[in-house]
Amino acid sequence: MANLSVNVAGVDFKNPVIPASGVFGYGREYEKLFPLSKLGGIATKGTTITERMGNPSPRIAECPSGMINSVGLQNPGIDAFINRELPNLLTKDTVIISNIAGSTIDECVSIAEMLDDTDVHMIELNISCPNVKKGGAAFGVHCESAEAITKAVRKATKKPLIVKLSPNVTDITEIARAVESAGANSVSLINTLLGMRIDINTGRPILKNNVGGMSGPAVFPIAVRMVWQVANAVSIPVIGIGGIDSGKAAIEMMMAGAKAVQVGAAIFTDPYAPVRIIDEMNDWLEEKGISDINEIIGSVNPW
Amino acid sequence: MEYTKSLYPIVKKEVLGKNIISMNILCPDIADAAEPGQFLHILPDGMTLRRPISICDINKENGNLRIVFEVKHEGTERIAAKNVGENLDVLGPLGHGFTLMPNAENVILIGGGIGNPPMLTLAKYYGNKATVISGFRSAECVILQDEFNRSGAKSVLCTDNGTAGRKALVTEPLKELIANENVDAIYACGPTPMLKFISAIANNAYIFCEVSLEERMGCGIGACLVCACKLKKEGKDVMGHVCKDGPVFSSKEVQW
């Protein structure tokens, strides 16, 4: 058994695999398939201050090697998360990362303040949701707004703060540097790429929201490239997200510079994907005679 | 076990009509837990998203589940391309099924087109206490009539163009039955406009009614919140999810 444990922003993970925010709810449905304690961590569904109904259906469509979604941040609100979901999650012997997705700086600050009084292990600030009209990606596509919201949330909490970045930008390293300078302890990337599908028989977009966030194996090379660029641009740890569906893909993402990885769309294809990926990573390391996963982080040897 | 995911072999495959495929899957653990109205989430080879397909028949003794589905796009095409002896990647049984009423004396089961298959489990449960009203576009689309007859249920066949059975919408025989008989429950699956009309008829007549809905899905187990549908619960508008709260809903709670 290779050592799979990693440390991200001072938080110990038993392994680097984390179901990404949105696909995993609060773990209750997946706990019926495997114990949550097998996971490195869980990034919970993006939370707003009050309940959100989300976008009308259809909210999902298949793409070549992936999918697009437009759930629109449906969630029960921060009170329900803290009272109904978090206490249960904190008993699961895994790192709990609470994703917050307010539409204004004030909303994100209020949520962060409320989470600061809980035992949640980390906060992930979503400045990159492509599926909501206000907030979301609007913060994440300009350095000034990314820096401002990170700074404000940083002041509101002592919890380790991850900022989740949008790939729908000209230069993701500039945004990463901006949030690093504003006090982020880590960055996670990439959120989904803005996409669209049209039903050619009806001439209508498949998603009722017209456009949505694209994810899955199709975006993996983009994610690897951006993680590599950002890991070389900042000194805070990077969490790699985007199209990881196997242990080998997770290893590749970590070679690019990710200290941990999040798994999203792959969970729809295979609900056991996170635990399978952990096993496959271990198998690969053992096969190569590498005793510690930390040896491969950022180990790519570029031309 | 509530649900599980594994590879299960196809033990029987039939083409029932134009683009309509029937498959029996040997999956004893899923069959054992399955209830009428639930569905299977099946992964087409090489695709990212699973396809929800309703359960048509449950045989717990021989560990078989039967699915009958329409080939619509690439996903269902790839599932349909599988043959006897090959495996399907199945997550199931999923969803909240039909409410079974052991004391009911007279129930009406209504299937519209590819909404007919889930009615077979109910026809077998209720036997001669059920009347099945099946509607199809035309004679060449008609499926499952022999099975409905063998279940002991009375059967009313309708087509839009009159090429088989009555030339009528399913709501016509439904209204006639309600006018002449004491009906304990109505169950329906089919196109949304059909379900909407049936719900209105049942609600106006104060008859217990459940409808099975369809929506594009992600996880299939209630985590990702993709398959949203608007419901009214205790006077409040809420977003329900077809995969976990449904696919079967009370006709009184769906907001069309």
Interface residues (C-beta under 8 A of the other chain):
Chain A: G22 V23 F24 G25 G27 R28 E29 Y30 K32 L33 K45 M53 G54 N55 P56 S57 P58 R59 I60 A61 E62 C63 S65 G66 M67 N69 V71 Q74 I206 G216 P217 A265 I267 F268 T269 D270 P271 Y272
Chain B: E2 Y3 T4 K5 L43 M47 T48 L49 R50 E74 G75 L91 E215 R216 M217 G218 C219 I221 G222 A223 C224 L225 V226 C227 A228 C229 D237 M239 K244
